[in-house]
Amino acid sequence: MLSIEDLTLLQAIRETGSLSRAWAKRLLPCPAVQGSDRFV
C-alpha cells in the first residue's frame, strides 16, 4: 500500500513531469506548495 505521502508525490510527479521538480515542490515549506491544489 502506498502512503498518503507517496500518493502526493506521485501526483506531483504527474503534474510537473519531473521527479526532481516534484521533490522540490514537496520539500519546499511554502504555503503555495502546501495549498489546496496539492490536496485535491
mmCIF file as Biopython writes it, N, C-alpha, C and O atoms, coordinates in Angstrom:
data_model
#
loop_
_atom_site.group_PDB
_atom_site.id
_atom_site.type_symbol
_atom_site.label_atom_id
_atom_site.label_alt_id
_atom_site.label_comp_id
_atom_site.label_asym_id
_atom_site.label_entity_id
_atom_site.label_seq_id
_atom_site.pdbx_PDB_ins_code
_atom_site.Cartn_x
_atom_site.Cartn_y
_atom_site.Cartn_z
_atom_site.occupancy
_atom_site.B_iso_or_equiv
_atom_site.auth_seq_id
_atom_site.auth_asym_id
_atom_site.pdbx_PDB_model_num
ATOM 1   N N  . MET A ? 1  ? 0.844  -1.205 0.000   1.0 0.0 1  A 1 
ATOM 2   C CA . MET A ? 1  ? 0.000  0.000  0.000   1.0 0.0 1  A 1 
ATOM 3   C C  . MET A ? 1  ? 0.874  1.249  0.000   1.0 0.0 1  A 1 
ATOM 4   O O  . MET A ? 1  ? 1.890  1.326  0.691   1.0 0.0 1  A 1 
ATOM 5   N N  . LEU A ? 2  ? 0.452  2.206  -0.785  1.0 0.0 2  A 1 
ATOM 6   C CA . LEU A ? 2  ? 1.152  3.487  -0.803  1.0 0.0 2  A 1 
ATOM 7   C C  . LEU A ? 2  ? 0.606  4.376  0.298   1.0 0.0 2  A 1 
ATOM 8   O O  . LEU A ? 2  ? -0.590 4.370  0.592   1.0 0.0 2  A 1 
ATOM 9   N N  . SER A ? 3  ? 1.492  5.129  0.894   1.0 0.0 3  A 1 
ATOM 10  C CA . SER A ? 3  ? 1.056  6.066  1.928   1.0 0.0 3  A 1 
ATOM 11  C C  . SER A ? 3  ? 0.529  7.334  1.273   1.0 0.0 3  A 1 
ATOM 12  O O  . SER A ? 3  ? 0.691  7.539  0.070   1.0 0.0 3  A 1 
ATOM 13  N N  . ILE A ? 4  ? -0.106 8.186  2.080   1.0 0.0 4  A 1 
ATOM 14  C CA . ILE A ? 4  ? -0.613 9.456  1.567   1.0 0.0 4  A 1 
ATOM 15  C C  . ILE A ? 4  ? 0.531  10.285 0.986   1.0 0.0 4  A 1 
ATOM 16  O O  . ILE A ? 4  ? 0.372  10.952 -0.036  1.0 0.0 4  A 1 
ATOM 17  N N  . GLU A ? 5  ? 1.692  10.232 1.656   1.0 0.0 5  A 1 
ATOM 18  C CA . GLU A ? 5  ? 2.846  10.990 1.174   1.0 0.0 5  A 1 
ATOM 19  C C  . GLU A ? 5  ? 3.283  10.493 -0.198  1.0 0.0 5  A 1 
ATOM 20  O O  . GLU A ? 5  ? 3.621  11.293 -1.071  1.0 0.0 5  A 1 
ATOM 21  N N  . ASP A ? 6  ? 3.279  9.180  -0.392  1.0 0.0 6  A 1 
ATOM 22  C CA . ASP A ? 6  ? 3.675  8.613  -1.676  1.0 0.0 6  A 1 
ATOM 23  C C  . ASP A ? 6  ? 2.705  9.028  -2.770  1.0 0.0 6  A 1 
ATOM 24  O O  . ASP A ? 6  ? 3.123  9.395  -3.868  1.0 0.0 6  A 1 
ATOM 25  N N  . LEU A ? 7  ? 1.420  8.970  -2.476  1.0 0.0 7  A 1 
ATOM 26  C CA . LEU A ? 7  ? 0.413  9.353  -3.457  1.0 0.0 7  A 1 
ATOM 27  C C  . LEU A ? 7  ? 0.537  10.827 -3.817  1.0 0.0 7  A 1 
ATOM 28  O O  . LEU A ? 7  ? 0.374  11.205 -4.977  1.0 0.0 7  A 1 
ATOM 29  N N  . THR A ? 8  ? 0.826  11.655 -2.821  1.0 0.0 8  A 1 
ATOM 30  C CA . THR A ? 8  ? 1.000  13.084 -3.067  1.0 0.0 8  A 1 
ATOM 31  C C  . THR A ? 8  ? 2.202  13.316 -3.964  1.0 0.0 8  A 1 
ATOM 32  O O  . THR A ? 8  ? 2.151  14.144 -4.873  1.0 0.0 8  A 1 
ATOM 33  N N  . LEU A ? 9  ? 3.283  12.590 -3.713  1.0 0.0 9  A 1 
ATOM 34  C CA . LEU A ? 9  ? 4.487  12.735 -4.527  1.0 0.0 9  A 1 
ATOM 35  C C  . LEU A ? 9  ? 4.228  12.266 -5.950  1.0 0.0 9  A 1 
ATOM 36  O O  . LEU A ? 9  ? 4.667  12.909 -6.903  1.0 0.0 9  A 1 
ATOM 37  N N  . LEU A ? 10 ? 3.519  11.152 -6.102  1.0 0.0 10 A 1 
ATOM 38  C CA . LEU A ? 10 ? 3.211  10.646 -7.434  1.0 0.0 10 A 1 
ATOM 39  C C  . LEU A ? 10 ? 2.358  11.641 -8.208  1.0 0.0 10 A 1 
ATOM 40  O O  . LEU A ? 10 ? 2.551  11.827 -9.409  1.0 0.0 10 A 1 
ATOM 41  N N  . GLN A ? 11 ? 1.415  12.280 -7.522  1.0 0.0 11 A 1 
ATOM 42  C CA . GLN A ? 11 ? 0.586  13.287 -8.179  1.0 0.0 11 A 1 
ATOM 43  C C  . GLN A ? 11 ? 1.433  14.484 -8.589  1.0 0.0 11 A 1 
ATOM 44  O O  . GLN A ? 11 ? 1.240  15.049 -9.666  1.0 0.0 11 A 1 
ATOM 45  N N  . ALA A ? 12 ? 2.370  14.867 -7.731  1.0 0.0 12 A 1 
ATOM 46  C CA . ALA A ? 12 ? 3.255  15.984 -8.050  1.0 0.0 12 A 1 
ATOM 47  C C  . ALA A ? 12 ? 4.122  15.650 -9.255  1.0 0.0 12 A 1 
ATOM 48  O O  . ALA A ? 12 ? 4.375  16.509 -10.099 1.0 0.0 12 A 1 
ATOM 49  N N  . ILE A ? 13 ? 4.578  14.405 -9.336  1.0 0.0 13 A 1 
ATOM 50  C CA . ILE A ? 13 ? 5.375  13.977 -10.490 1.0 0.0 13 A 1 
ATOM 51  C C  . ILE A ? 13 ? 4.536  14.066 -11.759 1.0 0.0 13 A 1 
ATOM 52  O O  . ILE A ? 13 ? 5.023  14.529 -12.791 1.0 0.0 13 A 1 
ATOM 53  N N  . ARG A ? 14 ? 3.286  13.629 -11.695 1.0 0.0 14 A 1 
ATOM 54  C CA . ARG A ? 14 ? 2.401  13.716 -12.856 1.0 0.0 14 A 1 
ATOM 55  C C  . ARG A ? 14 ? 2.202  15.166 -13.276 1.0 0.0 14 A 1 
ATOM 56  O O  . ARG A ? 14 ? 2.216  15.480 -14.466 1.0 0.0 14 A 1 
ATOM 57  N N  . GLU A ? 15 ? 2.016  16.048 -12.298 1.0 0.0 15 A 1 
ATOM 58  C CA . GLU A ? 15 ? 1.731  17.449 -12.596 1.0 0.0 15 A 1 
ATOM 59  C C  . GLU A ? 15 ? 2.960  18.158 -13.167 1.0 0.0 15 A 1 
ATOM 60  O O  . GLU A ? 15 ? 2.841  18.948 -14.103 1.0 0.0 15 A 1 
ATOM 61  N N  . THR A ? 16 ? 4.131  17.879 -12.608 1.0 0.0 16 A 1 
ATOM 62  C CA . THR A ? 16 ? 5.334  18.581 -13.030 1.0 0.0 16 A 1 
ATOM 63  C C  . THR A ? 16 ? 6.045  17.867 -14.170 1.0 0.0 16 A 1 
ATOM 64  O O  . THR A ? 16 ? 6.782  18.491 -14.934 1.0 0.0 16 A 1 
ATOM 65  N N  . GLY A ? 17 ? 5.828  16.563 -14.286 1.0 0.0 17 A 1 
ATOM 66  C CA . GLY A ? 17 ? 6.503  15.796 -15.312 1.0 0.0 17 A 1 
ATOM 67  C C  . GLY A ? 17 ? 7.975  15.603 -15.004 1.0 0.0 17 A 1 
ATOM 68  O O  . GLY A ? 17 ? 8.748  15.221 -15.883 1.0 0.0 17 A 1 
ATOM 69  N N  . SER A ? 18 ? 8.366  15.860 -13.780 1.0 0.0 18 A 1 
ATOM 70  C CA . SER A ? 18 ? 9.774  15.747 -13.403 1.0 0.0 18 A 1 
ATOM 71  C C  . SER A ? 18 ? 9.885  15.318 -11.952 1.0 0.0 18 A 1 
ATOM 72  O O  . SER A ? 18 ? 9.251  15.899 -11.071 1.0 0.0 18 A 1 
ATOM 73  N N  . LEU A ? 19 ? 10.697 14.293 -11.708 1.0 0.0 19 A 1 
ATOM 74  C CA . LEU A ? 19 ? 10.860 13.793 -10.350 1.0 0.0 19 A 1 
ATOM 75  C C  . LEU A ? 19 ? 11.535 14.830 -9.466  1.0 0.0 19 A 1 
ATOM 76  O O  . LEU A ? 19 ? 11.117 15.047 -8.329  1.0 0.0 19 A 1 
ATOM 77  N N  . SER A ? 20 ? 12.581 15.472 -9.985  1.0 0.0 20 A 1 
ATOM 78  C CA . SER A ? 20 ? 13.311 16.453 -9.179  1.0 0.0 20 A 1 
ATOM 79  C C  . SER A ? 20 ? 12.428 17.640 -8.826  1.0 0.0 20 A 1 
ATOM 80  O O  . SER A ? 20 ? 12.485 18.147 -7.706  1.0 0.0 20 A 1 
ATOM 81  N N  . ARG A ? 21 ? 11.610 18.089 -9.779  1.0 0.0 21 A 1 
ATOM 82  C CA . ARG A ? 21 ? 10.697 19.202 -9.508  1.0 0.0 21 A 1 
ATOM 83  C C  . ARG A ? 21 ? 9.632  18.782 -8.512  1.0 0.0 21 A 1 
ATOM 84  O O  . ARG A ? 21 ? 9.205  19.578 -7.676  1.0 0.0 21 A 1 
ATOM 85  N N  . ALA A ? 22 ? 9.206  17.537 -8.602  1.0 0.0 22 A 1 
ATOM 86  C CA . ALA A ? 22 ? 8.201  17.038 -7.665  1.0 0.0 22 A 1 
ATOM 87  C C  . ALA A ? 22 ? 8.762  17.016 -6.248  1.0 0.0 22 A 1 
ATOM 88  O O  . ALA A ? 22 ? 8.081  17.397 -5.296  1.0 0.0 22 A 1 
ATOM 89  N N  . TRP A ? 23 ? 10.017 16.565 -6.115  1.0 0.0 23 A 1 
ATOM 90  C CA . TRP A ? 23 ? 10.653 16.544 -4.799  1.0 0.0 23 A 1 
ATOM 91  C C  . TRP A ? 23 ? 10.808 17.955 -4.267  1.0 0.0 23 A 1 
ATOM 92  O O  . TRP A ? 23 ? 10.545 18.213 -3.092  1.0 0.0 23 A 1 
ATOM 93  N N  . ALA A ? 24 ? 11.239 18.881 -5.136  1.0 0.0 24 A 1 
ATOM 94  C CA . ALA A ? 24 ? 11.415 20.269 -4.708  1.0 0.0 24 A 1 
ATOM 95  C C  . ALA A ? 24 ? 10.074 20.853 -4.269  1.0 0.0 24 A 1 
ATOM 96  O O  . ALA A ? 24 ? 9.990  21.564 -3.267  1.0 0.0 24 A 1 
ATOM 97  N N  . LYS A ? 25 ? 9.030  20.541 -5.034  1.0 0.0 25 A 1 
ATOM 98  C CA . LYS A ? 25 ? 7.694  21.041 -4.714  1.0 0.0 25 A 1 
ATOM 99  C C  . LYS A ? 25 ? 7.236  20.491 -3.369  1.0 0.0 25 A 1 
ATOM 100 O O  . LYS A ? 25 ? 6.570  21.181 -2.599  1.0 0.0 25 A 1 
ATOM 101 N N  . ARG A ? 26 ? 7.598  19.254 -3.100  1.0 0.0 26 A 1 
ATOM 102 C CA . ARG A ? 26 ? 7.157  18.610 -1.861  1.0 0.0 26 A 1 
ATOM 103 C C  . ARG A ? 26 ? 7.964  19.105 -0.661  1.0 0.0 26 A 1 
ATOM 104 O O  . ARG A ? 26 ? 7.423  19.255 0.434   1.0 0.0 26 A 1 
ATOM 105 N N  . LEU A ? 27 ? 9.257  19.357 -0.869  1.0 0.0 27 A 1 
ATOM 106 C CA . LEU A ? 27 ? 10.124 19.675 0.257   1.0 0.0 27 A 1 
ATOM 107 C C  . LEU A ? 27 ? 10.098 21.151 0.631   1.0 0.0 27 A 1 
ATOM 108 O O  . LEU A ? 27 ? 10.396 21.504 1.773   1.0 0.0 27 A 1 
ATOM 109 N N  . LEU A ? 28 ? 9.746  22.018 -0.314  1.0 0.0 28 A 1 
ATOM 110 C CA . LEU A ? 28 ? 9.748  23.447 -0.017  1.0 0.0 28 A 1 
ATOM 111 C C  . LEU A ? 28 ? 8.629  23.793 0.963   1.0 0.0 28 A 1 
ATOM 112 O O  . LEU A ? 28 ? 7.464  23.518 0.676   1.0 0.0 28 A 1 
ATOM 113 N N  . PRO A ? 29 ? 8.949  24.386 2.105   1.0 0.0 29 A 1 
ATOM 114 C CA . PRO A ? 29 ? 7.944  24.771 3.102   1.0 0.0 29 A 1 
ATOM 115 C C  . PRO A ? 29 ? 7.241  26.061 2.702   1.0 0.0 29 A 1 
ATOM 116 O O  . PRO A ? 29 ? 7.294  27.058 3.421   1.0 0.0 29 A 1 
ATOM 117 N N  . CYS A ? 30 ? 6.583  26.030 1.553   1.0 0.0 30 A 1 
ATOM 118 C CA . CYS A ? 30 ? 5.937  27.233 1.031   1.0 0.0 30 A 1 
ATOM 119 C C  . CYS A ? 30 ? 4.423  27.061 1.089   1.0 0.0 30 A 1 
ATOM 120 O O  . CYS A ? 30 ? 3.917  26.008 0.701   1.0 0.0 30 A 1 
ATOM 121 N N  . PRO A ? 31 ? 3.687  28.064 1.561   1.0 0.0 31 A 1 
ATOM 122 C CA . PRO A ? 31 ? 2.225  27.982 1.634   1.0 0.0 31 A 1 
ATOM 123 C C  . PRO A ? 31 ? 1.599  27.654 0.280   1.0 0.0 31 A 1 
ATOM 124 O O  . PRO A ? 31 ? 0.611  26.923 0.211   1.0 0.0 31 A 1 
ATOM 125 N N  . ALA A ? 32 ? 2.168  28.189 -0.785  1.0 0.0 32 A 1 
ATOM 126 C CA . ALA A ? 32 ? 1.627  27.934 -2.119  1.0 0.0 32 A 1 
ATOM 127 C C  . ALA A ? 32 ? 1.790  26.462 -2.491  1.0 0.0 32 A 1 
ATOM 128 O O  . ALA A ? 32 ? 0.928  25.869 -3.139  1.0 0.0 32 A 1 
ATOM 129 N N  . VAL A ? 33 ? 2.912  25.888 -2.067  1.0 0.0 33 A 1 
ATOM 130 C CA . VAL A ? 33 ? 3.171  24.481 -2.353  1.0 0.0 33 A 1 
ATOM 131 C C  . VAL A ? 33 ? 2.213  23.594 -1.573  1.0 0.0 33 A 1 
ATOM 132 O O  . VAL A ? 33 ? 1.762  22.563 -2.072  1.0 0.0 33 A 1 
ATOM 133 N N  . GLN A ? 34 ? 1.904  24.002 -0.341  1.0 0.0 34 A 1 
ATOM 134 C CA . GLN A ? 34 ? 1.040  23.201 0.513   1.0 0.0 34 A 1 
ATOM 135 C C  . GLN A ? 34 ? -0.428 23.627 0.390   1.0 0.0 34 A 1 
ATOM 136 O O  . GLN A ? 34 ? -1.241 23.348 1.271   1.0 0.0 34 A 1 
ATOM 137 N N  . GLY A ? 35 ? -0.748 24.295 -0.697  1.0 0.0 35 A 1 
ATOM 138 C CA . GLY A ? 35 ? -2.103 24.800 -0.903  1.0 0.0 35 A 1 
ATOM 139 C C  . GLY A ? 35 ? -3.084 23.713 -1.288  1.0 0.0 35 A 1 
ATOM 140 O O  . GLY A ? 35 ? -2.736 22.533 -1.338  1.0 0.0 35 A 1 
ATOM 141 N N  . SER A ? 36 ? -4.308 24.118 -1.558  1.0 0.0 36 A 1 
ATOM 142 C CA . SER A ? 36 ? -5.385 23.173 -1.828  1.0 0.0 36 A 1 
ATOM 143 C C  . SER A ? 36 ? -5.153 22.416 -3.133  1.0 0.0 36 A 1 
ATOM 144 O O  . SER A ? 36 ? -5.691 21.323 -3.310  1.0 0.0 36 A 1 
ATOM 145 N N  . ASP A ? 37 ? -4.357 22.980 -4.054  1.0 0.0 37 A 1 
ATOM 146 C CA . ASP A ? 37 ? -4.117 22.305 -5.330  1.0 0.0 37 A 1 
ATOM 147 C C  . ASP A ? 37 ? -3.306 21.023 -5.125  1.0 0.0 37 A 1 
ATOM 148 O O  . ASP A ? 37 ? -3.292 20.143 -5.985  1.0 0.0 37 A 1 
ATOM 149 N N  . ARG A ? 38 ? -2.634 20.933 -3.977  1.0 0.0 38 A 1 
ATOM 150 C CA . ARG A ? 38 ? -1.814 19.773 -3.704  1.0 0.0 38 A 1 
ATOM 151 C C  . ARG A ? 38 ? -2.636 18.664 -3.056  1.0 0.0 38 A 1 
ATOM 152 O O  . ARG A ? 38 ? -2.313 17.485 -3.195  1.0 0.0 38 A 1 
ATOM 153 N N  . PHE A ? 39 ? -3.688 19.038 -2.354  1.0 0.0 39 A 1 
ATOM 154 C CA . PHE A ? 39 ? -4.527 18.043 -1.680  1.0 0.0 39 A 1 
ATOM 155 C C  . PHE A ? 39 ? -5.937 18.121 -2.258  1.0 0.0 39 A 1 
ATOM 156 O O  . PHE A ? 39 ? -6.820 18.777 -1.706  1.0 0.0 39 A 1 
ATOM 157 N N  . VAL A ? 40 ? -6.122 17.436 -3.378  1.0 0.0 40 A 1 
ATOM 158 C CA . VAL A ? 40 ? -7.416 17.503 -4.062  1.0 0.0 40 A 1 
ATOM 159 C C  . VAL A ? 40 ? -8.343 16.442 -3.486  1.0 0.0 40 A 1 
ATOM 160 O O  . VAL A ? 40 ? -9.489 16.322 -3.920  1.0 0.0 40 A 1 
#
